Amino acid sequence: MMKQFLKRSLILGGVLILTLALALPALAAGSPAEGEPAGSETTAEVQVDNTIGFKSIAAGLAIGIAAGGGGIGMGLAAAKAAEGISRQPEAEDKIRTMMMLGLVFIETAIIYALLVVILIIFVL
C-alpha cells in the first residue's frame, strides 16, 4: 500500500515538474506595452522583473524537491538500517557504516542542488 502511494506520488510530482518546465518558456514571453517600441527601456525592465521572478520559482522548486527527496531517502535508509540491526545485532557495525556512507551520498546530492540554486540566482 505504501509503495503504491509512493510510486503514485513520484509520478504525479514528475508530471507536475514536467508541466511547469514546459510552460515556463510560454510564460516568459512578454509583449511590449501599446505605443512603445519593442526595444524601449520599459520593456527591458519588465523582462528583467520576469526573469527574477522565474529564477525565484526555479530556485524554490529545485531546493524543495532536493530537500524533500533527500529527507525521504534519509528516513528510508535509517529505517532499513534499524530493521537490519534488529534482525542481525552482530552486524551492527557494518550496517551502521553502510548507512552513514549512504547518508553522506544523499547529503552530497542535496548540497549539489543547493549549489545549482545559488548559480541560478546569482549567475544566470
N, C-alpha and C positions, 0 to 999 in steps of 0.2 A: 504494500500500500504506500509506504513512504518513498520507495524507489520510483514508483509510478508518478507520485506527486512531484518529486524532484525532477524527473525527466520532463514532465509537462511544463513545470516552471522554467526549466532551462530552455525549452523550445520556445515558449512564449516570450521569454526575455530576448532570445536571439532574433525572433521575428520583430520585436519592438525596436531593437537596436538597428536592424537592417532597414526598417521603415524610416527611422529617424535619419540614418545615414543617407538614404536615397532622397529624402525630402529636403535635406539641408541645402543642396545647390538651388533648388527651386525657391526656397525661402530667402536665400541670399541675394537673388536678383532683385534689384530695386529699380524704380523708374524715376526719372527726374521730375521735379515739380513743374507745373504748367508755366509757360512763359520764360523758363530758364534754359539756357543751352546745356547740353549734356555734360560739358566739361567744367561747369562752374564750381566755385568753392563749396557752395551749399550741398551739392550732390556729393562731393568728396567727403564732407563732414558726415553726411548721413551714411555713406559707405563705411567709414571708419567706425561709427557707432554700431552699425550692424555687425561688423567684424568682431568688435569687442564683445558684443552680446553672444555671438555664436561661439567665440572662444570660451566664454564662461560656461555655456551649456556643455560644450565638448569636454572641458576640464572636469566639470562636476560629474558627468556621466562616466568618464574614464576612471576617475579615482573612486567613485561609488561602486562601480562594477568590480574593480580590482580589490577593494577592501571587502566587499561583500563576499566575493568568491574566495578570497584568502581566508576570511573568517570561517566560512563553511568548511573549507578544506582543512583548516587547523582543528576545528571541532571534530570532524570525522577522524582525523589522524589520532587525536588524543583519545577519542572513544575506542577506536580499534586497538590502540596500544594498551589501554586499561583492560580491555577484554582479553587481549593476548596475555597480559601479565597475570590476570586472574585464572586463566586456563593453564598456563605454564609458569609458575612462580620462579622456577630455576633459570628461566631465560630472561629474567627481568632486565639485566644489564644490556643484553643485545637488543632487546625490544626498545628500551629507553634510548639507546644510542641511535638506532634507526629512526625512531620518532623525531628526535632532535634534529637529525640530518634532514629529514623531510620538512620539518617546520622551518628550517633555515632556507631551504629552496623556495618554499611558499612565500616567506617574508621577502626574499630577494626579488621575486616576481612583482610583489606589491611595491617595492622600492623602485623598480624599473618603471612601473606605471606612474609613480609619483614624479620621476624624472621626465617622463614624456609629458605629463601635465605641466610641469614647470617650463619645458620647452614650448609647449603650445601657448602658454600665457605670455612669456617674455620674448620669445624669438620670432614666432610666426606672426 
